[in-house]
Amino acid sequence: MKLPLSPTDEKATMDLDSIREKLSGKHGREYWRSLDEVAETPEFQAWMEDEFPNRSSLVSIDRRSLLKFMGASMMLAGLGGCRSLFLPTEKVVPYVKMPEDLIPGKPMYFATASTHNGSALGILVESHEGRPTKIEGNPTHPASLGSSDSFAQAALIDLYDPDRLRGVIHEENDSDWQLFLAAGRDKLAELKATGGAGLRLLTPSLVSPTEVRLAKDLLSKYPQAKWIHWDAVGQEGARQGAEIAFGAAVNTTYSLDKAKVIVSLDADFLHSMADSVRMARGWAEGRRVRGTKVDGLNRVYAIESGVSPTGAMADHRLAVKPEAIELAARMLAQMFGIGVDARADASIPTKWLEAAANDLRSAGSAGVVIPGQFATPAVHALCHAINAALGSQVPAYAPVSGSAPADPLNLSSGSGGQFASLKSLVAEADKVEMLLVLGGNPVFDAPADLKFGDALAKMGMTVHLTSHLNETSKACKWALGASHFLESWGDATSLDGTTSIVQPLIAPLHDTRTLIEVLSGLMGGEINSAEVVKATWRSEVSGNFDKAWAEWLNTGVVDLPARGKIAKPTLKPSLEIGAANALPATSIAFRPDATIWDGSYANNSWLQELPKVMTTLTWDNAALINPRMAETLGLKDGSHVKVTVGNATIEIPALVVVGQPEGVVTLPLGYGRTEVGTVGRKTGFNVYPLRSTAGLWHSAGSVEKAGGRTPLALTQTHHTMEGRDLLKMATVQEFLAKPTLPNEGDEIAEKGLTLWPENEKEWPFEGAQWGMSIDLNVCTGCHACVTACQAENNIPVVGKDQVMKGREMHWIRIDRYYRTVKGETENNNRDITDPSEGFKDILDSNNIQTVFSPIACMHCEKAPCEPVCPVAATVHSHEGLNQMVYNRCVGTRYCSNNCPYKVRRFNFLNYTDNTQQFSDRTEAFNGIVSGDKVKGRALLKMINNPNVSVRGRGVMEKCSYCVQRLNEVRIDAKKRGEPIADGAAITACQQACPTQAIVFGNLSDPKSQVVAAKKEPRNYTILPELNTHNRTSYLARLRNPNPELEKV
Amino acid sequence: MASLPTNIEQLVEGKYSYKSLDELLGSLVFDQSKHGKRWFGFFAAGFFGVGLLLLSIVWLLYQGIGVWGNNQPVGWGFDIINFVWWIGIGHAGTLISAVLLLLRQQWRNSINRFAEAMTLFAVMCAGLYPLLHTGRPWVAYWLFPYPNVLGMWPQFRSPLIWDVFAVSTYITISALFWFFGLIPDFATMRDRSIKLWQKKVWGALAMGWRGSMKHWRRYEDAYLILAGLSTPLVLSVHSIVSFDFAVSIVPGWNVTLFPPYFVAGAVFAGFAMVITFAIPIRKWYGLQDVITEKHLDWMAKIMLATGLIVFYGYVMEMFFAWYSGNPFELYLKENRMGGPYSWAFWALWFCNGLAPQILWFPKMRQNKVVLFFICQLVSIGMWLERFVIIPMSLHRDYLPSAWGMYTPTMWDIMMFAGTIGMFIMFMFLFIRFVPLINIFEMKDLLLRIKHDPHAGDHAHGDHHEVAVVAVAKENQ
């Protein structure tokens, strides 16, 4: 196209004005003719073709203006280039090779498995364009059944943790894998001569068949080498107990759906025990009540040495010293005619035990006694014996071969178990030429009396494979970065013998390797870990292996019927159990922390800030003590105490826990790490110095007041209901006598007491009407929903100081109140005195019942928050959701003030970029990470759910009923032209809930589960008198006491 | 009018001519040597406070509301306490200038100017808080109804929107009223200036005022109209502020008694602040003749009366909490009397309920030390009242699991101190550079004392003209 250079150019003289001028005054045909004439002129053609008609040409602009324009253009172009000075430069790169089946914007799900507490949990991982963003339970996996726990949920943030070890460190210098493998192979070649006499392998109990295979391979090549196990928190007691009872170590888990009477001997099967997700589901199945049908409701007797969700949910609870658990087991065994030494103790009323024993007998095969994970081997053995006597169908047995070393007896009571082998490792430290510590943190968590750290210094080539630099890796000569399980190929076995293939969701973010890769690499074998894992399984499949493999990956479960099953073990005719011991005056109990466990999750910010189940403590551990002890010693929450066991003493703040047994100080493990990332730094107090081989789980000890105080970040500081009828409970008998009991006194909440026109008539509902029902009869307060919500909704972590100010951001909080057990209704309004206000009226800790109620936004139909917002930032959707419009919020906080449930959360500071959540100071190791400026902030941004806005400071937020999921479900249904199916919309909390306490759905669908739940007689809403018409309602909790004991 | 004091001669003590009165009142501006080290001390303290205020605002904007002690469940703390406190203090000015003008209370003449200035400065201090207390102050303008591409209006059901209108109206009217009342005095200042630049400045401010009959006529009309506009504001502003609480469902906030009791409390607090300033200023600047003991006495009486209304409110609040039988209200009562913040509640009852009762005794009213001290207690008490209402209701409401405590941080305190500093700084600038006492109204009063000390029932509109003529005569 020819462009005119100047206005004098003939063709450029036409413009719209001249056309109008030519056409003016013309009508009809004349008009059209003129138009044609005009259109045919070359001027018009040129005008039409010109891209910018009527522009000034260069000639028409004078020099000065031209220079001005040029100057301005240059300046603007220059400013555009400055963008990168104040805004980050971001590159958008399309897929060069599009992955199969990937639709951008649509998440994909992959089955894999996470491992916690010596058992694998089958999970499904949501992946957005290759980024894992959410972990869900795998419905086809028997240990998960679609549910998960906080640990599985929070494993995700470990993947993106900027503090992870990102390569290889050799004696505090950056190194690389080639150097390590060369050094390691040289050393192994050297050791070959002696048959590996100086080679030691130290691992936690492995649940991966491939890892075990490789370890065995190594041992077979180096017959003189030794494989040592150390778990700070493991299944040692259970295995040794099984040895005593059956003569062989077996794993035991319990199918509680079959159980009618459950006696727990310090077994927290609802929360902290291995395989608790499955057991909680089974328990809930036996606990769920429909209508007034209560026959078949299970009954739980809990004898416990601390406080736990199991004790809280039990129908009868005894709080005793940890040593008394064995006494109770012995007494109970005697009642079943099992010959064992027993002694009575005042803390265990015989009447109580007898009632439980009678109940067990009448339940027969549906009765079960469950030993706690941390109970002595004798307790485990006696429970096996009692269950055998009952003919109980509840226990399920599986081989431990998946986790045991070549010589399973290594673990057994005969050789002293883990201690013996660990002790021998320490004793032979001088002779050890090469030590491979594959996982774990034994320098921090090995029994203090072994002085493992000192021994380690004497050894030759020490190697530690670890996800983070920790106390052990600092002490070892080589520290190797371990891949996260979401970056790894592998396999993992659950306590019940089910195995899953672990498949990677993402290529390793850093230069890390898995245990499988390290072992096979050292042995000079296959480095491709997928092939190594396949090699383990290839021989087990008779048919087409690739087809089976693909299926296993798809379902997340290795489908080999024979694997992981054993015949029911037979009880030995006589059990070798020693004499009963007397109880100490003060017992010190060691328990894994409710969130950071044995310390391995210390750098996990989600778990650090998760309120601990029974105490609501965050970011710290504390010596849990009984109110009476607090009164005697003059302690308040946070007052320091000196706890002494043997020669060791530590100082730790005390926390008063209602229901804690008298004379017992529970010390949660795992805190006080010294070599840890940003998150775990300066949190809590190390209690491992008190823990010795003599008393791994409990010891006699003493406690005294020390000076000083550490403020503790509790998320709930008031523990009684102040006589308010907030949480409804009844015994089964009371409920049967009067099924309307839970709603008594709520007549005031009748709809119709309103100034507004009735919703249904004036403003008819259109589309789905979302609602939720939470069954408090099965809610165990385990907090899985809280972490699931945090992961789903991009909820930030705020840090200890902010939690202490009451600014935690979790959208769900689990309200926990204490009440007395006796006479639910008469004493409904009678509360125990609040420990935060002095202990004037301490009741017997046995009489304390802890009750839970998860509270999130109630999605009130007449929400008090809405009319007070000055900018309409919180409004109702047509589907009945109370919605927060983040972009509109100016942050007056009036909505939160006016919320009777106080479920709104405010971004008081810029929490999303909070340094408490991660470190952006962690520098990449030189030369290891490509583009070595991978900052923490960028890394952690990858975890965000792309379907949920990340909130900035000054904005209010709250539970949205996972509106992003609802939208997706609605769009899908619309595309198919169908109504939204019941059960299609699942909130994150509902999905995670191990007991399926949460039912969610469409209230305008009369056949939906949620409508059925809301028709239950136990249905009630909190604060109905406020007439807010909550969309979330609750099902009252029922207690199923033994009438025999109720009379006591 | 019967309400006019029969003894208005008590309102000016000593013998004054119009000229000497002019000189007395004008000299505060013209004779800058009257403002010595004391003035500088107060100004410097105020200036330091403004520094603190700016520092705390910068930090607040940089970090967010999190630097304050606000939390869940206490969403409002010092921010709204101080907002309501300052707004309340402003009320005396409006009452004195508008209501007392309409009621033809001559004694307002010597105190209205600085009371109005106080209103203005107090509302400025107050206005900072609603803006800065939002999480995202840069979008706080969304509270105003303005045309925008979002097609969004504010949510008119929210009392915070009513607040926006109430407070913005209040500050507009107060500023107009204050400036308008100053015009004749600016003219006087212009006429009395010697230096040219002073004449120019005062002349510009006087807006061409020449004191003609026409000017006076229009001035009187306009002033009355403004007074008429201001009068409902005395009632409406604090009523609307009280709606912030009364409209909610928080126990302790949802109280129908709030509007009248907030208004009475505001007048109570406002008079306390006026007396707080009047007592030292009249002494330091030799104004005892125009701000007389009688003035103080009457102001003390108003304080006593409004204090009784406020105290009645407190008693009724507690009574209804008990009488309602509502467990949440009952607990509120218990929490106030015996909860962790009960000290604030009892201090409030002492400061606002008990202490002002001493003003029943004329001797105590006339004892300026006692009066000053009582005024301080009242100011503290009114602050505590808002503390009792706002954080103490929020920190323990419906669900005990969500209960929490509220502790202000140094930034809360710094910002509060900063607003007090700003108030002091502006007040002292005002004293030095603007006629502190209404010169022409005082001259008018003087005229009436001289010519007709007992004729209180003059039509208001007339007397200025008489005064102007008289002044003109004397000046000749």
Interface residues (C-beta under 8 A of the other chain):
Chain A: Q716 T717 H718 H719 T720 M721 E722 G723 R724 L726 Q802 K805 G806 R807 E808 R813 D815 R816 Y817 I855 P864 P867 V868 C869 P870 V871 A872 R888 C889 V890 G891 T892 R893 Y894 S896 N897 N898 P900 Y901 K902 R904 R905 F906 N907 F908 L909 N910 G952 R953 G954 V955 M956 I1022 L1023 L1026
Chain B: Q63 G64 I65 G66 V67 G69 N70 N71 Q72 P73 V74 G75 W76 H133 T134 G135 R136 P137 V139 A140 W142 L143 M152 W153 P154 Q155 R157 S158 P159 L160 I161 V164 D244 V247 S248 I249 V250 P327 F328 Y331 L394 R396 D397 Y398 L399 P400 S401 A402 W403 G404 M405 T407
